Amino acid sequence: MTAGFIARALLSGLIIAAIAWIGRRNAAAAALVASLPLVSLLGILWLWHDTGDRERLAGHMEATFWYVLPSLPMFLVTPIMLRSGMNFWISLGAGCALTIVLYLLVIPLAAKFGIRL
């Protein structure tokens, strides 16, 4: 592993740890930080730094947009299940499973509109 990879991993881990730390004090503030596309922006910056390839970066950013959309329902389904008394792990698993199903539906649907994911 290179020093750059380790630095990137540490920075990414620090962002996640900060969100958890903030969440213990203020759930809304943690949600705001988590909703920022920080990981995506870091990935974009590192991809640009590593390749300088405009087309690859543009494709990456467009694909990220299309993959974010099917992940959003998880953030509604999981809280609904939790509030109805469901077990945390079952609720989270159901939210993740829904996301996977929606990813699998979005890929061929996007292809019908000429969007390659």
DSSP file (Angstrom, degrees, kcal/mol; ACC not computed):
  #  RESIDUE AA STRUCTURE BP1 BP2  ACC     N-H-->O    O-->H-N    N-H-->O    O-->H-N    TCO  KAPPA ALPHA  PHI   PSI    X-CA   Y-CA   Z-CA
    1    1 A M              0   0    0      0, 0.0     2,-0.2     0, 0.0     0, 0.0   0.000 360.0 360.0 360.0 143.4    0.0    0.0    0.0
    2    2 A T     >  -     0   0    0      1,-0.1     4,-2.1     4,-0.0     5,-0.2  -0.504 360.0-115.1 -90.3 161.6    1.2    3.5   -0.8
    3    3 A A  H  > S+     0   0    0      1,-0.2     4,-2.5     2,-0.2     5,-0.2   0.861 117.1  56.6 -61.7 -35.5    1.3    6.4    1.6
    4    4 A G  H  > S+     0   0    0      2,-0.2     4,-2.3     1,-0.2    -1,-0.2   0.908 106.4  48.5 -62.6 -42.7   -1.4    8.1   -0.5
    5    5 A F  H  > S+     0   0    0      2,-0.2     4,-2.6     1,-0.2    -2,-0.2   0.923 112.3  48.4 -63.6 -44.1   -3.8    5.2   -0.2
    6    6 A I  H  X S+     0   0    0     -4,-2.1     4,-2.5     1,-0.2    -2,-0.2   0.907 111.4  50.2 -63.9 -42.0   -3.3    5.1    3.6
    7    7 A A  H  X S+     0   0    0     -4,-2.5     4,-2.4     2,-0.2    -1,-0.2   0.905 111.5  48.8 -62.4 -41.5   -3.8    8.9    3.8
    8    8 A R  H  X S+     0   0    0     -4,-2.3     4,-2.4     2,-0.2    -2,-0.2   0.918 111.7  48.7 -64.8 -43.6   -7.0    8.6    1.8
    9    9 A A  H  X S+     0   0    0     -4,-2.6     4,-2.5     1,-0.2    -2,-0.2   0.906 112.0  49.0 -63.6 -42.0   -8.3    5.8    3.9
   10   10 A L  H  X S+     0   0    0     -4,-2.5     4,-2.5     2,-0.2    -2,-0.2   0.922 111.5  48.6 -64.4 -44.3   -7.5    7.7    7.1
   11   11 A L  H  X S+     0   0    0     -4,-2.4     4,-1.9     2,-0.2    -2,-0.2   0.922 112.6  48.2 -61.8 -44.5   -9.3   10.8    5.9
   12   12 A S  H  X S+     0   0    0     -4,-2.4     4,-1.9     1,-0.2    -1,-0.2   0.916 112.4  49.3 -62.6 -43.1  -12.3    8.9    4.8
   13   13 A G  H  X S+     0   0    0     -4,-2.5     4,-2.7     1,-0.2    -1,-0.2   0.878 107.7  54.4 -63.2 -38.6  -12.4    7.1    8.2
   14   14 A L  H  X S+     0   0    0     -4,-2.5     4,-2.5     2,-0.2    -1,-0.2   0.876 106.0  52.7 -63.7 -37.5  -12.1   10.4   10.1
   15   15 A I  H  X S+     0   0    0     -4,-1.9     4,-2.0     2,-0.2    -1,-0.2   0.938 111.9  45.0 -63.1 -46.2  -15.2   11.7    8.2
   16   16 A I  H  X S+     0   0    0     -4,-1.9     4,-2.0     1,-0.2    -2,-0.2   0.918 113.8  49.5 -64.5 -43.8  -17.2    8.7    9.2
   17   17 A A  H  X S+     0   0    0     -4,-2.7     4,-2.5     1,-0.2    -1,-0.2   0.894 109.3  52.8 -62.4 -39.6  -16.0    8.8   12.8
   18   18 A A  H  X S+     0   0    0     -4,-2.5     4,-2.9     2,-0.2     5,-0.2   0.899 106.9  52.1 -63.3 -40.6  -16.8   12.6   12.9
   19   19 A I  H  X S+     0   0    0     -4,-2.0     4,-2.4     1,-0.2    -1,-0.2   0.928 111.5  46.6 -61.9 -44.2  -20.4   11.9   11.8
   20   20 A A  H  X S+     0   0    0     -4,-2.0     4,-1.1     2,-0.2    -2,-0.2   0.907 113.5  48.9 -63.3 -41.8  -20.8    9.3   14.5
   21   21 A W  H >X S+     0   0    0     -4,-2.5     4,-0.6     1,-0.2     3,-0.5   0.926 113.1  46.1 -64.7 -45.6  -19.3   11.6   17.1
   22   22 A I  H >X S+     0   0    0     -4,-2.9     4,-3.0     1,-0.2     3,-1.3   0.889 106.4  61.4 -62.3 -39.6  -21.5   14.6   16.0
   23   23 A G  H 3< S+     0   0    0     -4,-2.4    -1,-0.2     1,-0.3    -2,-0.2   0.783  95.3  60.4 -60.7 -29.3  -24.6   12.2   16.0
   24   24 A R  H << S+     0   0    0     -4,-1.1    -1,-0.3    -3,-0.5    -2,-0.2   0.770 117.2  31.8 -68.1 -24.3  -24.2   11.5   19.7
   25   25 A R  H << S+     0   0    0     -3,-1.3     2,-0.3    -4,-0.6    -2,-0.2   0.792 137.4   8.8-101.0 -36.7  -24.7   15.2   20.4
   26   26 A N     X  -     0   0    0     -4,-3.0     4,-2.2     1,-0.1    -1,-0.2  -0.809  54.6-166.6-153.9 103.5  -27.0   16.3   17.7
   27   27 A A  H  > S+     0   0    0     -2,-0.3     4,-2.3     1,-0.2     5,-0.2   0.875  92.2  51.5 -61.0 -39.7  -28.7   13.9   15.3
   28   28 A A  H  > S+     0   0    0      2,-0.2     4,-2.2     1,-0.2    -1,-0.2   0.904 109.8  48.8 -66.9 -40.5  -29.8   16.6   12.8
   29   29 A A  H  > S+     0   0    0      2,-0.2     4,-2.3     1,-0.2    -1,-0.2   0.907 111.9  49.4 -65.8 -40.3  -26.3   18.0   12.6
   30   30 A A  H  X S+     0   0    0     -4,-2.2     4,-2.9    -8,-0.3    -2,-0.2   0.898 109.8  51.8 -64.0 -39.7  -24.8   14.6   12.0
   31   31 A A  H  X S+     0   0    0     -4,-2.3     4,-2.1     2,-0.2    -1,-0.2   0.896 108.2  52.0 -63.6 -39.5  -27.4   13.9    9.3
   32   32 A L  H  X S+     0   0    0     -4,-2.2     4,-0.9     2,-0.2    -2,-0.2   0.942 112.5  44.2 -61.9 -47.3  -26.5   17.2    7.6
   33   33 A V  H >< S+     0   0    0     -4,-2.3     3,-0.7     1,-0.2     5,-0.4   0.919 114.0  50.7 -63.6 -42.7  -22.8   16.3    7.5
   34   34 A A  H 3< S+     0   0    0     -4,-2.9    -1,-0.2     1,-0.2    -2,-0.2   0.829 106.3  55.9 -64.7 -30.9  -23.6   12.7    6.4
   35   35 A S  H 3< S+     0   0    0     -4,-2.1    -1,-0.2    -5,-0.2    -2,-0.2   0.697  85.3  97.6 -77.6 -17.0  -25.8   14.1    3.6
   36   36 A L  S << S-     0   0    0     -4,-0.9     2,-1.9    -3,-0.7     3,-0.5  -0.472  86.1-122.2 -67.4 141.2  -23.0   16.2    2.2
   37   37 A P     >  +     0   0    0      0, 0.0     4,-3.1     0, 0.0     5,-0.2  -0.178  64.5 138.4 -80.8  49.9  -21.3   14.3   -0.7
   38   38 A L  H  > S+     0   0    0     -2,-1.9     4,-2.7    -5,-0.4     5,-0.2   0.917  71.0  46.1 -61.8 -45.4  -18.0   14.5    1.1
   39   39 A V  H  > S+     0   0    0     -3,-0.5     4,-2.6     2,-0.2    -1,-0.2   0.916 114.4  48.9 -65.0 -41.3  -17.0   10.9    0.2
   40   40 A S  H  > S+     0   0    0      2,-0.2     4,-2.6     1,-0.2    -2,-0.2   0.927 111.5  49.3 -62.4 -44.0  -18.1   11.5   -3.4
   41   41 A L  H  X S+     0   0    0     -4,-3.1     4,-2.8     2,-0.2    -2,-0.2   0.907 111.1  49.2 -63.4 -40.8  -16.1   14.7   -3.6
   42   42 A L  H  X S+     0   0    0     -4,-2.7     4,-2.8     2,-0.2     5,-0.2   0.931 111.6  49.5 -62.7 -44.0  -13.0   13.1   -2.2
   43   43 A G  H  X S+     0   0    0     -4,-2.6     4,-2.6     2,-0.2    -2,-0.2   0.904 111.3  49.6 -59.9 -41.3  -13.4   10.3   -4.7
   44   44 A I  H  X S+     0   0    0     -4,-2.6     4,-2.6     2,-0.2    -2,-0.2   0.933 112.3  47.4 -62.5 -47.1  -13.8   12.8   -7.5
   45   45 A L  H  X S+     0   0    0     -4,-2.8     4,-2.7     1,-0.2    -2,-0.2   0.918 114.5  45.9 -61.7 -43.7  -10.7   14.7   -6.3
   46   46 A W  H  X S+     0   0    0     -4,-2.8     4,-2.6     2,-0.2    -1,-0.2   0.885 112.2  50.9 -69.4 -37.6   -8.6   11.6   -6.0
   47   47 A L  H  X>S+     0   0    0     -4,-2.6     4,-2.4    -5,-0.2     5,-0.7   0.924 113.1  46.2 -63.9 -42.8   -9.7   10.3   -9.4
   48   48 A W  H  X5S+     0   0    0     -4,-2.6     4,-1.5     3,-0.2    -2,-0.2   0.930 113.6  48.8 -63.7 -45.3   -8.9   13.6  -11.0
   49   49 A H  H  <5S+     0   0    0     -4,-2.7    -2,-0.2    -5,-0.2    -1,-0.2   0.902 116.8  42.5 -59.9 -42.5   -5.5   13.7   -9.2
   50   50 A D  H  <5S+     0   0    0     -4,-2.6    -1,-0.2    -5,-0.2    -2,-0.2   0.835 134.5  12.0 -76.3 -33.8   -4.7   10.1  -10.3
   51   51 A T  H  <5 -     0   0    0     -4,-2.4    -3,-0.2    -5,-0.2    -2,-0.2   0.765  67.9-152.7-117.0 -35.1   -5.9   10.2  -13.9
   52   52 A G     << +     0   0    0     -4,-1.5     2,-0.8    -5,-0.7    -4,-0.1   0.697  47.0 148.6  62.2  17.2   -6.6   13.8  -15.0
   53   53 A D     >  -     0   0    0     -6,-0.4     4,-2.3     1,-0.2    -1,-0.2  -0.756  34.0-168.4 -92.0 106.8   -9.1   12.1  -17.4
   54   54 A R  H  > S+     0   0    0     -2,-0.8     4,-2.8     1,-0.2     5,-0.2   0.901  86.4  48.8 -61.5 -43.9  -12.0   14.4  -18.0
   55   55 A E  H  > S+     0   0    0      2,-0.2     4,-2.5     1,-0.2    -1,-0.2   0.913 111.8  48.2 -66.3 -42.7  -14.2   11.7  -19.7
   56   56 A R  H  > S+     0   0    0      2,-0.2     4,-2.4     1,-0.2    -1,-0.2   0.920 114.0  47.6 -62.7 -43.0  -13.6    9.2  -16.9
   57   57 A L  H  X S+     0   0    0     -4,-2.3     4,-2.5     2,-0.2    -2,-0.2   0.912 111.3  50.0 -65.4 -43.2  -14.4   11.8  -14.3
   58   58 A A  H  X S+     0   0    0     -4,-2.8     4,-2.4     2,-0.2    -2,-0.2   0.920 112.3  47.8 -61.3 -43.9  -17.6   12.9  -16.1
   59   59 A G  H  X S+     0   0    0     -4,-2.5     4,-2.4     1,-0.2    -2,-0.2   0.899 111.0  51.4 -63.0 -41.2  -18.7    9.3  -16.4
   60   60 A H  H  X S+     0   0    0     -4,-2.4     4,-2.3    -5,-0.2    -2,-0.2   0.924 111.4  47.0 -61.2 -45.5  -18.0    8.7  -12.7
   61   61 A M  H  X S+     0   0    0     -4,-2.5     4,-2.0     2,-0.2    -2,-0.2   0.899 112.5  48.6 -67.8 -40.9  -20.0   11.8  -11.7
   62   62 A E  H  X S+     0   0    0     -4,-2.4     4,-2.0     2,-0.2    -1,-0.2   0.926 112.3  48.7 -64.1 -43.6  -23.0   10.9  -13.9
   63   63 A A  H  X S+     0   0    0     -4,-2.4     4,-2.2     1,-0.2    -2,-0.2   0.890 108.0  55.2 -63.3 -38.8  -23.0    7.3  -12.6
   64   64 A T  H  X S+     0   0    0     -4,-2.3     4,-1.9     1,-0.2    -1,-0.2   0.924 106.2  51.9 -60.1 -44.0  -22.8    8.6   -9.0
   65   65 A F  H  X S+     0   0    0     -4,-2.0     4,-1.3     1,-0.2     3,-0.3   0.945 111.8  45.4 -55.9 -50.0  -25.9   10.7   -9.6
   66   66 A W  H  < S+     0   0    0     -4,-2.0    -1,-0.2     1,-0.2    -2,-0.2   0.806 113.1  50.4 -68.5 -29.3  -27.9    7.8  -11.0
   67   67 A Y  H  X S+     0   0    0     -4,-2.2     4,-0.5     1,-0.2    -1,-0.2   0.750 103.6  59.6 -80.1 -23.6  -26.8    5.5   -8.2
   68   68 A V  H >X S+     0   0    0     -4,-1.9     3,-1.1    -3,-0.3     4,-1.0   0.907  96.1  63.4 -67.5 -40.4  -27.7    8.0   -5.4
   69   69 A L  H >< S+     0   0    0     -4,-1.3     3,-1.0     1,-0.3    -1,-0.2   0.906 102.8  44.9 -55.7 -49.9  -31.4    8.0   -6.5
   70   70 A P  H 34 S+     0   0    0      0, 0.0    -1,-0.3     0, 0.0     4,-0.2   0.654 108.6  59.9 -72.7  -9.8  -32.2    4.4   -5.8
   71   71 A S  H X< S+     0   0    0     -3,-1.1     3,-0.9    -4,-0.5     4,-0.5   0.705  86.7  77.5 -84.5 -18.8  -30.4    4.6   -2.4
   72   72 A L  T X< S+     0   0    0     -4,-1.0     3,-1.6    -3,-1.0     4,-0.3   0.862  81.4  62.8 -63.5 -39.9  -32.7    7.4   -1.1
   73   73 A P  T >> S+     0   0    0      0, 0.0     4,-2.9     0, 0.0     3,-1.7   0.795  91.2  69.0 -58.5 -25.4  -35.7    5.2   -0.2
   74   74 A M  H <> S+     0   0    0     -3,-0.9     4,-2.0     1,-0.3    -2,-0.2   0.866  93.0  58.3 -57.3 -34.8  -33.5    3.4    2.4
   75   75 A F  H <4 S+     0   0    0     -3,-1.6    -1,-0.3    -4,-0.5    -3,-0.1   0.515 114.3  36.8 -77.9  -3.9  -33.5    6.6    4.4
   76   76 A L  H <> S+     0   0    0     -3,-1.7     4,-1.8    -4,-0.3    -2,-0.2   0.728 116.5  48.9-106.5 -43.9  -37.3    6.5    4.6
   77   77 A V  H  X S+     0   0    0     -4,-2.9     4,-2.5     1,-0.2     5,-0.2   0.924 108.6  52.5 -65.0 -46.7  -38.0    2.8    4.9
   78   78 A T  H  X S+     0   0    0     -4,-2.0     4,-2.5    -5,-0.3    -1,-0.2   0.931 111.0  45.3 -60.9 -48.4  -35.5    2.1    7.7
   79   79 A P  H  > S+     0   0    0      0, 0.0     4,-2.8     0, 0.0    -1,-0.2   0.893 111.6  53.6 -62.9 -36.6  -36.8    4.8   10.0
   80   80 A I  H  X S+     0   0    0     -4,-1.8     4,-1.2     1,-0.2    -2,-0.2   0.935 111.4  45.6 -60.9 -44.9  -40.4    3.8    9.4
   81   81 A M  H  <>S+     0   0    0     -4,-2.5     5,-2.3     2,-0.2     3,-0.2   0.913 112.8  50.2 -65.3 -42.4  -39.6    0.2   10.3
   82   82 A L  H ><5S+     0   0    0     -4,-2.5     3,-1.6     1,-0.2    -2,-0.2   0.921 110.1  49.9 -61.7 -44.1  -37.7    1.3   13.4
   83   83 A R  H 3<5S+     0   0    0     -4,-2.8    -1,-0.2     1,-0.3    -2,-0.2   0.749 104.6  58.8 -68.3 -22.5  -40.5    3.5   14.6
   84   84 A S  T 3<5S-     0   0    0     -4,-1.2    -1,-0.3    -3,-0.2    -2,-0.2   0.424 126.7 -99.4 -86.5   3.3  -43.0    0.6   14.1
   85   85 A G  T < 5S+     0   0    0     -3,-1.6    -3,-0.2     1,-0.3    -2,-0.1   0.505  70.6 151.1  98.1   4.6  -40.9   -1.4   16.6
   86   86 A M      < -     0   0    0     -5,-2.3    -1,-0.3    -6,-0.2     2,-0.0  -0.332  55.3 -91.9 -69.5 153.4  -38.9   -3.5   14.2
   87   87 A N     >  -     0   0    0      1,-0.1     4,-2.7     4,-0.0     5,-0.2  -0.333  32.7-123.1 -60.6 142.2  -35.4   -4.8   15.2
   88   88 A F  H  > S+     0   0    0      1,-0.2     4,-3.0     2,-0.2     5,-0.3   0.933 109.3  46.5 -55.4 -51.1  -32.6   -2.4   14.2
   89   89 A W  H  > S+     0   0    0      1,-0.2     4,-2.5     2,-0.2    -1,-0.2   0.868 113.6  48.4 -65.8 -36.5  -30.7   -5.1   12.2
   90   90 A I  H  > S+     0   0    0      2,-0.2     4,-2.6     1,-0.2    -1,-0.2   0.924 113.5  48.0 -67.1 -43.2  -33.8   -6.3   10.4
   91   91 A S  H  X S+     0   0    0     -4,-2.7     4,-2.3     2,-0.2    -2,-0.2   0.937 115.0  44.4 -61.9 -47.5  -34.8   -2.7    9.6
   92   92 A L  H  X S+     0   0    0     -4,-3.0     4,-2.5    -5,-0.2     5,-0.2   0.915 113.6  50.8 -64.7 -42.8  -31.3   -1.8    8.3
   93   93 A G  H  X S+     0   0    0     -4,-2.5     4,-2.8    -5,-0.3    -2,-0.2   0.898 110.2  49.8 -61.1 -41.0  -31.1   -5.1    6.3
   94   94 A A  H  X S+     0   0    0     -4,-2.6     4,-2.6     2,-0.2    -1,-0.2   0.906 110.7  50.1 -65.4 -41.0  -34.4   -4.4    4.7
   95   95 A G  H  X S+     0   0    0     -4,-2.3     4,-1.9     2,-0.2    -2,-0.2   0.913 113.7  45.1 -62.5 -42.5  -33.4   -0.9    3.8
   96   96 A C  H  X S+     0   0    0     -4,-2.5     4,-2.3     2,-0.2    -2,-0.2   0.904 112.2  51.5 -67.5 -41.5  -30.1   -2.2    2.3
   97   97 A A  H  X S+     0   0    0     -4,-2.8     4,-2.5     1,-0.2    -2,-0.2   0.912 108.9  51.3 -62.1 -42.2  -32.0   -5.0    0.5
   98   98 A L  H  X S+     0   0    0     -4,-2.6     4,-2.7     1,-0.2    -1,-0.2   0.914 108.9  51.7 -59.5 -42.7  -34.4   -2.5   -1.0
   99   99 A T  H  X S+     0   0    0     -4,-1.9     4,-2.6     2,-0.2    -2,-0.2   0.918 109.3  49.3 -61.0 -44.3  -31.5   -0.4   -2.2
  100  100 A I  H  X S+     0   0    0     -4,-2.3     4,-2.4     2,-0.2    -1,-0.2   0.924 111.4  49.1 -61.9 -44.7  -29.9   -3.4   -3.9
  101  101 A V  H  X S+     0   0    0     -4,-2.5     4,-1.5     1,-0.2    -2,-0.2   0.922 112.2  48.5 -61.3 -43.6  -33.2   -4.3   -5.6
  102  102 A L  H  X S+     0   0    0     -4,-2.7     4,-2.5     2,-0.2    -1,-0.2   0.876 108.9  53.4 -66.7 -36.2  -33.6   -0.7   -6.8
  103  103 A Y  H  X S+     0   0    0     -4,-2.6     4,-2.1     1,-0.2    -1,-0.2   0.943 108.4  50.5 -58.8 -46.5  -30.0   -0.6   -8.1
  104  104 A L  H  < S+     0   0    0     -4,-2.4    -1,-0.2     1,-0.2    -2,-0.2   0.798 113.8  45.2 -65.1 -28.0  -30.8   -3.8  -10.1
  105  105 A L  H  X S+     0   0    0     -4,-1.5     4,-1.6    -5,-0.2    -1,-0.2   0.848 110.7  53.1 -80.2 -36.2  -33.9   -2.1  -11.5
  106  106 A V  H  X S+     0   0    0     -4,-2.5     4,-3.4     1,-0.2     5,-0.3   0.874  99.6  62.2 -68.9 -38.2  -32.2    1.2  -12.3
  107  107 A I  H  X S+     0   0    0     -4,-2.1     4,-1.8     1,-0.2    10,-0.2   0.949 111.4  34.8 -58.5 -54.2  -29.3   -0.2  -14.3
  108  108 A P  H  > S+     0   0    0      0, 0.0     4,-1.3     0, 0.0    -1,-0.2   0.859 118.3  54.0 -70.4 -30.6  -31.5   -1.8  -17.1
  109  109 A L  H  X S+     0   0    0     -4,-1.6     4,-0.6     1,-0.2     3,-0.3   0.930 108.8  48.0 -65.7 -43.8  -34.0    1.1  -16.9
  110  110 A A  H ><>S+     0   0    0     -4,-3.4     5,-2.6     1,-0.2     3,-1.4   0.892 106.0  58.8 -61.6 -39.6  -31.2    3.7  -17.4
  111  111 A A  H ><5S+     0   0    0     -4,-1.8     3,-1.7    -5,-0.3    -1,-0.2   0.842  97.2  61.0 -60.0 -33.3  -29.8    1.7  -20.3
  112  112 A K  H 3<5S+     0   0    0     -4,-1.3    -1,-0.3    -3,-0.3    -2,-0.2   0.750 106.8  46.4 -65.2 -21.6  -33.2    2.0  -22.1
  113  113 A F  T <<5S-     0   0    0     -3,-1.4    -1,-0.3    -4,-0.6    -2,-0.2   0.207 126.4-100.8-103.6  13.7  -32.6    5.8  -22.0
  114  114 A G  T < 5S+     0   0    0     -3,-1.7     2,-0.7     1,-0.3    -3,-0.2   0.626  79.3 136.3  80.4  13.4  -29.1    5.5  -23.2
  115  115 A I      < -     0   0    0     -5,-2.6     2,-0.6    -6,-0.1    -1,-0.3  -0.855  41.8-153.9 -97.8 118.8  -27.5    5.9  -19.8
  116  116 A R              0   0    0     -2,-0.7   -53,-0.1     1,-0.1    -9,-0.1  -0.823 360.0 360.0 -98.5 117.4  -24.7    3.5  -19.3
  117  117 A L              0   0    0     -2,-0.6    -1,-0.1   -10,-0.2   -10,-0.1   0.379 360.0 360.0-111.8 360.0  -24.0    2.5  -15.7
